[in-house]
Amino acid sequence: MKILVTNDDGILAEGLWILAKELKNVGHVVVVAPDREQSGIGAAITLKKPLRVQKVRPLVPEIEAYSVEGTPGDSVILALEKLVKDEIALVVSGINPGPNLGHDVLVSGTVGAALQGYLRGFPALAISVFLRETRLYLDDAAKVAALLAERIASNALPANIFLNVNLPDLPLAKIRGVKITRLVNEGHIDTVEEGHDGKREYYCLVPQKINKGKDRTTDVWAVQQGYISITPLHIYQDSRAALIADSFFTAGLGTDLFQELKKKGGQ
Ligand code: MN
């Protein structure tokens, strides 16, 4: 089984190589990752600019590794389309030092990379660990990723979901269990701080402290309570959004929209 490993923290990040090393026990690992830190870039792709790729010396022996002068999304697309010859069975993105919960998944490069795999029809998961000042349990997170990879290999993921995995700031021995969760309806990176460099004022977007969630179905609650959170993510490919829009229009808010457009066009 071929596993593509990527991240948004760059090809030299510790979390990437701890993950690659552990996944090597499960399958044949190929690392394709951005050449620099790209946290917060989401699923962005590079257009109108050539993408340079370099085969690099791996930090874990015998792993084929490429550094991409682009985003996490670019890395995944290049890997799937060009760099890796055989079919990839799984895309794993991480391990991100810091959680990706709630609205933050929409801007997370870690999740964005997994999303690019998912959008191309590949099983994919993103994995992040809660950030603790003293220690990050990256080895433990890598073990979780490896176990999930094994399970996905023998019992395929439904095609319409991918997984966002977050670990609490605890060693495996102290983790209370696994919860299948939904995204909390809040984000954690919307605090704006002001500064001054002596010449000009500037602003910084700063992550907020994550508050204790009360809703036991959410990702935040799970990690705060010492559980591993696994959130299935998907893009609605059914007509749910269309149905909602339909009732919105038939509620009278938009029934005469086209008539009004025609009138405007006729003016
Ligand atoms: Mn990151």
py3Dmol code that shows the C-alpha trace and the ligand (Angstrom):
import py3Dmol

protein = """\
ATOM      1  CA  MET A   1       0.000   0.000   0.000  1.00  0.00           C
ATOM      2  CA  LYS A   2       1.395   3.386  -1.011  1.00  0.00           C
ATOM      3  CA  ILE A   3       0.838   6.250   1.442  1.00  0.00           C
ATOM      4  CA  LEU A   4       1.377   9.892   0.546  1.00  0.00           C
ATOM      5  CA  VAL A   5       2.539  11.933   3.529  1.00  0.00           C
ATOM      6  CA  THR A   6       2.386  15.710   3.481  1.00  0.00           C
ATOM      7  CA  ASN A   7       1.889  18.690   5.798  1.00  0.00           C
ATOM      8  CA  ASP A   8       1.623  22.456   5.985  1.00  0.00           C
ATOM      9  CA  ASP A   9       4.626  23.059   8.246  1.00  0.00           C
ATOM     10  CA  GLY A  10       7.192  22.313   5.559  1.00  0.00           C
ATOM     11  CA  ILE A  11       9.457  19.453   4.555  1.00  0.00           C
ATOM     12  CA  LEU A  12      11.719  19.861   7.604  1.00  0.00           C
ATOM     13  CA  ALA A  13       8.977  19.724  10.242  1.00  0.00           C
ATOM     14  CA  GLU A  14       9.384  17.206  13.017  1.00  0.00           C
ATOM     15  CA  GLY A  15       5.743  16.111  12.894  1.00  0.00           C
ATOM     16  CA  LEU A  16       6.020  15.177   9.212  1.00  0.00           C
ATOM     17  CA  TRP A  17       8.933  12.808   9.742  1.00  0.00           C
ATOM     18  CA  ILE A  18       7.646  11.225  12.933  1.00  0.00           C
ATOM     19  CA  LEU A  19       4.471  10.491  10.969  1.00  0.00           C
ATOM     20  CA  ALA A  20       6.376   9.170   7.928  1.00  0.00           C
ATOM     21  CA  LYS A  21       8.526   6.923  10.114  1.00  0.00           C
ATOM     22  CA  GLU A  22       5.513   5.335  11.825  1.00  0.00           C
ATOM     23  CA  LEU A  23       3.523   4.930   8.603  1.00  0.00           C
ATOM     24  CA  LYS A  24       6.514   3.097   7.103  1.00  0.00           C
ATOM     25  CA  ASN A  25       5.427   0.143   9.264  1.00  0.00           C
ATOM     26  CA  VAL A  26       2.065   0.114   7.497  1.00  0.00           C
ATOM     27  CA  GLY A  27       2.930   0.787   3.872  1.00  0.00           C
ATOM     28  CA  HIS A  28       5.305   2.284   1.340  1.00  0.00           C
ATOM     29  CA  VAL A  29       5.609   5.960   2.264  1.00  0.00           C
ATOM     30  CA  VAL A  30       6.313   8.803  -0.159  1.00  0.00           C
ATOM     31  CA  VAL A  31       6.738  12.297   1.310  1.00  0.00           C
ATOM     32  CA  VAL A  32       5.751  15.272  -0.839  1.00  0.00           C
ATOM     33  CA  ALA A  33       5.590  18.490   1.170  1.00  0.00           C
ATOM     34  CA  PRO A  34       5.979  22.253   0.786  1.00  0.00           C
ATOM     35  CA  ASP A  35       9.515  23.615   1.078  1.00  0.00           C
ATOM     36  CA  ARG A  36       8.418  26.013   3.848  1.00  0.00           C
ATOM     37  CA  GLU A  37       5.929  26.661   6.641  1.00  0.00           C
ATOM     38  CA  GLN A  38       2.453  27.323   5.172  1.00  0.00           C
ATOM     39  CA  SER A  39       0.091  27.106   8.137  1.00  0.00           C
ATOM     40  CA  GLY A  40      -3.203  28.886   7.511  1.00  0.00           C
ATOM     41  CA  ILE A  41      -3.057  28.576   3.733  1.00  0.00           C
ATOM     42  CA  GLY A  42      -6.013  26.183   3.528  1.00  0.00           C
ATOM     43  CA  ALA A  43      -6.440  24.254   0.288  1.00  0.00           C
ATOM     44  CA  ALA A  44      -4.865  27.068  -1.771  1.00  0.00           C
ATOM     45  CA  ILE A  45      -3.194  26.193  -5.062  1.00  0.00           C
ATOM     46  CA  THR A  46      -0.603  28.077  -7.115  1.00  0.00           C
ATOM     47  CA  LEU A  47      -1.754  29.343 -10.482  1.00  0.00           C
ATOM     48  CA  LYS A  48       0.096  31.242 -13.223  1.00  0.00           C
ATOM     49  CA  LYS A  49       3.484  30.365 -11.759  1.00  0.00           C
ATOM     50  CA  PRO A  50       5.699  27.351 -12.396  1.00  0.00           C
ATOM     51  CA  LEU A  51       6.009  24.870  -9.544  1.00  0.00           C
ATOM     52  CA  ARG A  52       9.530  23.659  -8.876  1.00  0.00           C
ATOM     53  CA  VAL A  53      10.037  20.282  -7.266  1.00  0.00           C
ATOM     54  CA  GLN A  54      13.190  18.896  -5.741  1.00  0.00           C
ATOM     55  CA  LYS A  55      13.935  15.347  -4.751  1.00  0.00           C
ATOM     56  CA  VAL A  56      15.451  15.667  -1.277  1.00  0.00           C
ATOM     57  CA  ARG A  57      17.383  13.553   1.176  1.00  0.00           C
ATOM     58  CA  PRO A  58      14.873  12.091   3.588  1.00  0.00           C
ATOM     59  CA  LEU A  59      15.204  12.643   7.346  1.00  0.00           C
ATOM     60  CA  VAL A  60      14.106   9.016   7.759  1.00  0.00           C
ATOM     61  CA  PRO A  61      16.187   6.569   5.685  1.00  0.00           C
ATOM     62  CA  GLU A  62      14.764   4.913   2.562  1.00  0.00           C
ATOM     63  CA  ILE A  63      11.794   7.207   2.142  1.00  0.00           C
ATOM     64  CA  GLU A  64      11.312   8.843  -1.251  1.00  0.00           C
ATOM     65  CA  ALA A  65      10.868  12.551  -0.546  1.00  0.00           C
ATOM     66  CA  TYR A  66      10.120  15.649  -2.604  1.00  0.00           C
ATOM     67  CA  SER A  67      10.080  19.294  -1.624  1.00  0.00           C
ATOM     68  CA  VAL A  68       7.616  21.520  -3.508  1.00  0.00           C
ATOM     69  CA  GLU A  69       7.970  25.265  -3.988  1.00  0.00           C
ATOM     70  CA  GLY A  70       4.256  25.646  -3.438  1.00  0.00           C
ATOM     71  CA  THR A  71       1.367  25.055  -1.079  1.00  0.00           C
ATOM     72  CA  PRO A  72       0.296  21.850   0.702  1.00  0.00           C
ATOM     73  CA  GLY A  73      -2.495  21.573  -1.886  1.00  0.00           C
ATOM     74  CA  ASP A  74       0.017  21.908  -4.749  1.00  0.00           C
ATOM     75  CA  SER A  75       2.140  19.193  -3.146  1.00  0.00           C
ATOM     76  CA  VAL A  76      -0.750  16.742  -3.020  1.00  0.00           C
ATOM     77  CA  ILE A  77      -1.887  17.471  -6.566  1.00  0.00           C
ATOM     78  CA  LEU A  78       1.648  17.091  -7.962  1.00  0.00           C
ATOM     79  CA  ALA A  79       2.159  13.874  -6.013  1.00  0.00           C
ATOM     80  CA  LEU A  80      -1.109  12.342  -7.201  1.00  0.00           C
ATOM     81  CA  GLU A  81      -0.780  13.509 -10.798  1.00  0.00           C
ATOM     82  CA  LYS A  82       2.941  13.283 -11.509  1.00  0.00           C
ATOM     83  CA  LEU A  83       5.447  12.344  -8.845  1.00  0.00           C
ATOM     84  CA  VAL A  84       4.172   9.035  -7.530  1.00  0.00           C
ATOM     85  CA  LYS A  85       3.907   6.375 -10.189  1.00  0.00           C
ATOM     86  CA  ASP A  86       1.705   3.751  -8.517  1.00  0.00           C
ATOM     87  CA  GLU A  87      -1.743   4.342  -7.162  1.00  0.00           C
ATOM     88  CA  ILE A  88      -1.799   5.973  -3.731  1.00  0.00           C
ATOM     89  CA  ALA A  89      -4.017   4.195  -1.208  1.00  0.00           C
ATOM     90  CA  LEU A  90      -4.114   6.995   1.359  1.00  0.00           C
ATOM     91  CA  VAL A  91      -3.166  10.659   1.801  1.00  0.00           C
ATOM     92  CA  VAL A  92      -2.091  11.591   5.338  1.00  0.00           C
ATOM     93  CA  SER A  93      -1.431  15.226   6.285  1.00  0.00           C
ATOM     94  CA  GLY A  94       0.334  16.262   9.500  1.00  0.00           C
ATOM     95  CA  ILE A  95       1.195  15.912  12.221  1.00  0.00           C
ATOM     96  CA  ASN A  96       0.281  19.517  12.884  1.00  0.00           C
ATOM     97  CA  PRO A  97       1.603  20.970  16.147  1.00  0.00           C
ATOM     98  CA  GLY A  98      -1.630  22.652  17.195  1.00  0.00           C
ATOM     99  CA  PRO A  99      -5.272  21.651  16.876  1.00  0.00           C
ATOM    100  CA  ASN A 100      -7.481  22.130  13.800  1.00  0.00           C
ATOM    101  CA  LEU A 101     -11.000  22.381  15.161  1.00  0.00           C
ATOM    102  CA  GLY A 102     -14.292  23.999  14.172  1.00  0.00           C
ATOM    103  CA  HIS A 103     -14.145  26.751  11.562  1.00  0.00           C
ATOM    104  CA  ASP A 104     -10.363  26.566  11.568  1.00  0.00           C
ATOM    105  CA  VAL A 105     -10.491  23.557   9.244  1.00  0.00           C
ATOM    106  CA  LEU A 106     -11.487  25.956   6.475  1.00  0.00           C
ATOM    107  CA  VAL A 107      -8.145  27.770   6.661  1.00  0.00           C
ATOM    108  CA  SER A 108      -5.954  24.939   7.879  1.00  0.00           C
ATOM    109  CA  GLY A 109      -3.223  23.921   5.451  1.00  0.00           C
ATOM    110  CA  THR A 110      -3.073  20.527   7.151  1.00  0.00           C
ATOM    111  CA  VAL A 111      -6.746  19.897   6.419  1.00  0.00           C
ATOM    112  CA  GLY A 112      -6.432  21.680   3.037  1.00  0.00           C
ATOM    113  CA  ALA A 113      -3.847  19.142   1.874  1.00  0.00           C
ATOM    114  CA  ALA A 114      -6.097  16.232   2.879  1.00  0.00           C
ATOM    115  CA  LEU A 115      -8.995  17.979   1.156  1.00  0.00           C
ATOM    116  CA  GLN A 116      -7.083  18.095  -2.148  1.00  0.00           C
ATOM    117  CA  GLY A 117      -6.617  14.330  -1.904  1.00  0.00           C
ATOM    118  CA  TYR A 118     -10.284  13.779  -1.036  1.00  0.00           C
ATOM    119  CA  LEU A 119     -11.462  15.978  -3.919  1.00  0.00           C
ATOM    120  CA  ARG A 120      -9.498  13.721  -6.271  1.00  0.00           C
ATOM    121  CA  GLY A 121     -11.183  10.622  -4.919  1.00  0.00           C
ATOM    122  CA  PHE A 122      -8.429   9.400  -2.575  1.00  0.00           C
ATOM    123  CA  PRO A 123      -8.949   8.302   1.019  1.00  0.00           C
ATOM    124  CA  ALA A 124      -7.466  11.086   3.151  1.00  0.00           C
ATOM    125  CA  LEU A 125      -6.945  12.143   6.725  1.00  0.00           C
ATOM    126  CA  ALA A 126      -5.498  15.166   8.510  1.00  0.00           C
ATOM    127  CA  ILE A 127      -3.959  14.767  11.953  1.00  0.00           C
ATOM    128  CA  SER A 128      -3.169  17.442  14.535  1.00  0.00           C
ATOM    129  CA  VAL A 129      -2.238  17.501  18.198  1.00  0.00           C
ATOM    130  CA  PHE A 130      -3.309  19.926  20.846  1.00  0.00           C
ATOM    131  CA  LEU A 131      -0.434  22.262  21.575  1.00  0.00           C
ATOM    132  CA  ARG A 132       1.075  22.130  25.005  1.00  0.00           C
ATOM    133  CA  GLU A 133       3.891  24.410  26.040  1.00  0.00           C
ATOM    134  CA  THR A 134       6.017  21.708  27.515  1.00  0.00           C
ATOM    135  CA  ARG A 135       5.616  18.729  25.242  1.00  0.00           C
ATOM    136  CA  LEU A 136       3.927  17.622  22.063  1.00  0.00           C
ATOM    137  CA  TYR A 137       2.848  14.017  21.865  1.00  0.00           C
ATOM    138  CA  LEU A 138       3.830  13.568  18.240  1.00  0.00           C
ATOM    139  CA  ASP A 139       4.912   9.936  18.604  1.00  0.00           C
ATOM    140  CA  ASP A 140       1.551   9.031  20.075  1.00  0.00           C
ATOM    141  CA  ALA A 141      -0.268  10.863  17.286  1.00  0.00           C
ATOM    142  CA  ALA A 142       1.817   8.988  14.705  1.00  0.00           C
ATOM    143  CA  LYS A 143       0.707   5.694  16.248  1.00  0.00           C
ATOM    144  CA  VAL A 144      -2.922   6.781  15.948  1.00  0.00           C
ATOM    145  CA  ALA A 145      -2.366   7.709  12.283  1.00  0.00           C
ATOM    146  CA  ALA A 146      -0.751   4.326  11.604  1.00  0.00           C
ATOM    147  CA  LEU A 147      -3.622   2.444  13.187  1.00  0.00           C
ATOM    148  CA  LEU A 148      -6.175   4.454  11.216  1.00  0.00           C
ATOM    149  CA  ALA A 149      -4.169   3.823   8.031  1.00  0.00           C
ATOM    150  CA  GLU A 150      -4.276   0.070   8.696  1.00  0.00           C
ATOM    151  CA  ARG A 151      -8.007   0.181   9.314  1.00  0.00           C
ATOM    152  CA  ILE A 152      -8.621   2.247   6.184  1.00  0.00           C
ATOM    153  CA  ALA A 153      -6.514  -0.203   4.153  1.00  0.00           C
ATOM    154  CA  SER A 154      -8.597  -3.197   5.250  1.00  0.00           C
ATOM    155  CA  ASN A 155     -11.961  -1.480   5.556  1.00  0.00           C
ATOM    156  CA  ALA A 156     -12.207   1.364   3.045  1.00  0.00           C
ATOM    157  CA  LEU A 157     -13.483   4.798   4.038  1.00  0.00           C
ATOM    158  CA  PRO A 158     -16.812   5.733   2.500  1.00  0.00           C
ATOM    159  CA  ALA A 159     -15.926   7.670  -0.667  1.00  0.00           C
ATOM    160  CA  ASN A 160     -17.812  10.774   0.377  1.00  0.00           C
ATOM    161  CA  ILE A 161     -15.884  11.588   3.569  1.00  0.00           C
ATOM    162  CA  PHE A 162     -12.360  12.316   4.775  1.00  0.00           C
ATOM    163  CA  LEU A 163     -11.154  12.455   8.349  1.00  0.00           C
ATOM    164  CA  ASN A 164      -9.985  15.296  10.553  1.00  0.00           C
ATOM    165  CA  VAL A 165      -8.220  13.809  13.565  1.00  0.00           C
ATOM    166  CA  ASN A 166      -7.225  15.823  16.649  1.00  0.00           C
ATOM    167  CA  LEU A 167      -5.466  14.490  19.717  1.00  0.00           C
ATOM    168  CA  PRO A 168      -5.609  15.945  23.210  1.00  0.00           C
ATOM    169  CA  ASP A 169      -2.387  17.069  24.902  1.00  0.00           C
ATOM    170  CA  LEU A 170      -1.910  13.726  26.598  1.00  0.00           C
ATOM    171  CA  PRO A 171       0.208  10.625  26.106  1.00  0.00           C
ATOM    172  CA  LEU A 172      -1.685   7.639  24.681  1.00  0.00           C
ATOM    173  CA  ALA A 173      -1.751   5.956  28.100  1.00  0.00           C
ATOM    174  CA  LYS A 174      -3.821   8.833  29.477  1.00  0.00           C
ATOM    175  CA  ILE A 175      -6.196   9.276  26.544  1.00  0.00           C
ATOM    176  CA  ARG A 176      -9.765   8.350  27.498  1.00  0.00           C
ATOM    177  CA  GLY A 177     -10.972   7.046  24.147  1.00  0.00           C
ATOM    178  CA  VAL A 178     -12.085   8.027  20.661  1.00  0.00           C
ATOM    179  CA  LYS A 179     -15.109  10.167  19.820  1.00  0.00           C
ATOM    180  CA  ILE A 180     -16.626  10.634  16.397  1.00  0.00           C
ATOM    181  CA  THR A 181     -17.467  14.319  16.426  1.00  0.00           C
ATOM    182  CA  ARG A 182     -18.757  17.245  14.440  1.00  0.00           C
ATOM    183  CA  LEU A 183     -17.027  20.585  14.011  1.00  0.00           C
ATOM    184  CA  VAL A 184     -17.740  23.090  16.759  1.00  0.00           C
ATOM    185  CA  ASN A 185     -19.488  26.147  15.376  1.00  0.00           C
ATOM    186  CA  GLU A 186     -16.680  28.579  16.179  1.00  0.00           C
ATOM    187  CA  GLY A 187     -13.218  29.530  15.019  1.00  0.00           C
ATOM    188  CA  HIS A 188     -10.112  30.330  17.015  1.00  0.00           C
ATOM    189  CA  ILE A 189      -8.038  32.617  14.853  1.00  0.00           C
ATOM    190  CA  ASP A 190      -9.968  35.845  14.691  1.00  0.00           C
ATOM    191  CA  THR A 191      -8.275  37.939  17.363  1.00  0.00           C
ATOM    192  CA  VAL A 192      -6.569  41.002  15.924  1.00  0.00           C
ATOM    193  CA  GLU A 193      -3.691  42.462  17.878  1.00  0.00           C
ATOM    194  CA  GLU A 194      -2.192  45.850  17.151  1.00  0.00           C
ATOM    195  CA  GLY A 195       1.473  46.639  17.175  1.00  0.00           C
ATOM    196  CA  HIS A 196       3.900  49.350  16.126  1.00  0.00           C
ATOM    197  CA  ASP A 197       7.370  48.825  14.682  1.00  0.00           C
ATOM    198  CA  GLY A 198       8.479  52.393  15.380  1.00  0.00           C
ATOM    199  CA  LYS A 199       7.543  53.541  11.852  1.00  0.00           C
ATOM    200  CA  ARG A 200       4.151  52.086  11.142  1.00  0.00           C
ATOM    201  CA  GLU A 201       1.263  50.495  12.876  1.00  0.00           C
ATOM    202  CA  TYR A 202       0.556  46.865  12.045  1.00  0.00           C
ATOM    203  CA  TYR A 203      -1.959  44.156  12.855  1.00  0.00           C
ATOM    204  CA  CYS A 204      -1.533  40.501  13.683  1.00  0.00           C
ATOM    205  CA  LEU A 205      -4.115  37.734  13.544  1.00  0.00           C
ATOM    206  CA  VAL A 206      -3.583  35.692  16.672  1.00  0.00           C
ATOM    207  CA  PRO A 207      -5.064  32.343  17.654  1.00  0.00           C
ATOM    208  CA  GLN A 208      -7.342  32.526  20.677  1.00  0.00           C
ATOM    209  CA  LYS A 209      -7.223  30.235  23.611  1.00  0.00           C
ATOM    210  CA  ILE A 210      -9.675  27.427  22.974  1.00  0.00           C
ATOM    211  CA  ASN A 211     -12.451  27.495  25.547  1.00  0.00           C
ATOM    212  CA  LYS A 212     -13.960  24.444  27.090  1.00  0.00           C
ATOM    213  CA  GLY A 213     -16.788  23.298  24.873  1.00  0.00           C
ATOM    214  CA  LYS A 214     -20.102  22.322  26.459  1.00  0.00           C
ATOM    215  CA  ASP A 215     -21.629  20.461  23.542  1.00  0.00           C
ATOM    216  CA  ARG A 216     -20.546  16.849  23.858  1.00  0.00           C
ATOM    217  CA  THR A 217     -20.912  16.170  20.151  1.00  0.00           C
ATOM    218  CA  THR A 218     -18.150  18.567  19.125  1.00  0.00           C
ATOM    219  CA  ASP A 219     -14.458  18.165  18.327  1.00  0.00           C
ATOM    220  CA  VAL A 220     -13.518  20.805  20.917  1.00  0.00           C
ATOM    221  CA  TRP A 221     -15.365  19.013  23.705  1.00  0.00           C
ATOM    222  CA  ALA A 222     -13.704  15.704  22.837  1.00  0.00           C
ATOM    223  CA  VAL A 223     -10.116  16.956  22.900  1.00  0.00           C
ATOM    224  CA  GLN A 224     -10.734  19.088  25.977  1.00  0.00           C
ATOM    225  CA  GLN A 225     -12.056  16.021  27.779  1.00  0.00           C
ATOM    226  CA  GLY A 226      -9.069  13.898  26.847  1.00  0.00           C
ATOM    227  CA  TYR A 227     -10.519  12.007  23.879  1.00  0.00           C
ATOM    228  CA  ILE A 228      -9.190  11.640  20.365  1.00  0.00           C
ATOM    229  CA  SER A 229     -11.592  13.503  18.086  1.00  0.00           C
ATOM    230  CA  ILE A 230     -12.304  12.097  14.647  1.00  0.00           C
ATOM    231  CA  THR A 231     -14.499  14.363  12.558  1.00  0.00           C
ATOM    232  CA  PRO A 232     -15.725  13.040   9.220  1.00  0.00           C
ATOM    233  CA  LEU A 233     -15.657  15.955   6.784  1.00  0.00           C
ATOM    234  CA  HIS A 234     -17.397  16.111   3.459  1.00  0.00           C
ATOM    235  CA  ILE A 235     -18.596  18.379   0.746  1.00  0.00           C
ATOM    236  CA  TYR A 236     -22.326  17.888   0.288  1.00  0.00           C
ATOM    237  CA  GLN A 237     -22.706  16.104  -2.958  1.00  0.00           C
ATOM    238  CA  ASP A 238     -26.373  15.506  -2.299  1.00  0.00           C
ATOM    239  CA  SER A 239     -29.038  18.122  -2.759  1.00  0.00           C
ATOM    240  CA  ARG A 240     -29.247  19.286   0.850  1.00  0.00           C
ATOM    241  CA  ALA A 241     -28.055  22.822   0.134  1.00  0.00           C
ATOM    242  CA  ALA A 242     -30.339  23.004  -2.892  1.00  0.00           C
ATOM    243  CA  LEU A 243     -33.317  21.952  -0.761  1.00  0.00           C
ATOM    244  CA  ILE A 244     -32.542  24.640   1.805  1.00  0.00           C
ATOM    245  CA  ALA A 245     -32.235  27.230  -0.956  1.00  0.00           C
ATOM    246  CA  ASP A 246     -35.493  25.980  -2.461  1.00  0.00           C
ATOM    247  CA  SER A 247     -37.461  26.484   0.758  1.00  0.00           C
ATOM    248  CA  PHE A 248     -35.844  29.904   1.139  1.00  0.00           C
ATOM    249  CA  PHE A 249     -37.133  30.886  -2.285  1.00  0.00           C
ATOM    250  CA  THR A 250     -40.584  29.386  -1.937  1.00  0.00           C
ATOM    251  CA  ALA A 251     -40.959  31.163   1.413  1.00  0.00           C
ATOM    252  CA  GLY A 252     -41.582  34.212  -0.751  1.00  0.00           C
ATOM    253  CA  LEU A 253     -38.184  35.801  -0.508  1.00  0.00           C
ATOM    254  CA  GLY A 254     -37.169  35.016  -4.020  1.00  0.00           C
ATOM    255  CA  THR A 255     -40.168  33.842  -6.017  1.00  0.00           C
ATOM    256  CA  ASP A 256     -40.320  36.968  -8.141  1.00  0.00           C
ATOM    257  CA  LEU A 257     -36.552  37.324  -8.454  1.00  0.00           C
ATOM    258  CA  PHE A 258     -36.473  36.439 -12.124  1.00  0.00           C
ATOM    259  CA  GLN A 259     -39.411  38.712 -12.943  1.00  0.00           C
ATOM    260  CA  GLU A 260     -37.584  41.566 -11.292  1.00  0.00           C
ATOM    261  CA  LEU A 261     -34.386  40.765 -13.192  1.00  0.00           C
ATOM    262  CA  LYS A 262     -36.334  40.760 -16.466  1.00  0.00           C
ATOM    263  CA  LYS A 263     -37.833  44.143 -15.588  1.00  0.00           C
ATOM    264  CA  LYS A 264     -34.392  45.538 -14.817  1.00  0.00           C
ATOM    265  CA  GLY A 265     -33.057  44.140 -18.087  1.00  0.00           C
ATOM    266  CA  GLY A 266     -35.907  45.790 -19.944  1.00  0.00           C
ATOM    267  CA  GLN A 267     -35.238  49.229 -18.504  1.00  0.00           C
TER     268      GLN A 267
END
"""
ligand_1 = """\
1
MN
Mn 0.793 23.909 10.587
"""
view = py3Dmol.view(width=600, height=400)
view.addModel(protein, "pdb")
view.setStyle({"model": 0}, {"cartoon": {"style": "trace"}})
view.addModel(ligand_1, "xyz")
view.setStyle({"model": 1}, {"stick": {}})
view.zoomTo()
view.show()
